[in-house]
């Protein structure tokens, strides 16, 4: 399902204009992104969490050049679904 399809679905279910729903969805994404950039996790009870995961520095190999490179420590965004959400998806 694409973002446009989500906007259409929300608009149909709520009766709110698509432009307003589009602005709301964009604002939601902006807030989640800015929170994760600041290092703040975002939690939605019963749905899941958007969390910042820290990756430690590590040594990797470039096989084609047969050299080692250092990958610096960094943060990555991660979505962790809630247990109830996972159970519902498993059941179909």
Secondary structure, 3 states (H helix, E strand, C coil): CCHHHHHHHHHHHHCCCHHHHHHHHHHHHHHHHHHHHCCCCEEECCCEEEEEEEECCEEEEECCCCEEEEECCEEEEEEEECHHHHHHHHHC
